């Protein structure tokens, strides 16, 4: 059997083994949660809406809730990579590269970044229009976790 065929078979099997037999997107979605300010009336968003928010294509909350202010983790964060793969269908570094191109060409600026979950929580807690994502464990009760469909 040629090496190319072996690799084509081995990679999906290895990924499935790591995921415990579940699709990789399920594992990725379990490693982060999307959070908003506790006063935000939104309780769920589609994956496409979340992607549009973080790519700055959707800038106003549904129902006239004001401006949306997304906040990111650094591109090297494993949580950002899981979020980017599950929401954007691309790696965290690919999304960061997109924003680098936008910034360089003067077409847009990326969401601000916070170095860790704690900074994202503080940003979201302090801004009624904020949205972010953090690792799934230990989300404080003073922010709201959104359901992403």
ABEGO torsion letter per residue (X at the ends): XBAAAAAAAAAAAAAAAAAGGBBAAAAAAAABBBBBBAABABABBBAAAAAAAAAGABABBBGGAEBBBBBBBBAABAAAAAAAAAAAGBBAAAAAAAAAAAAAAGAEBBBBBBABAAAAAAAAAABAABBBBBBABGBBAABBBBBBX
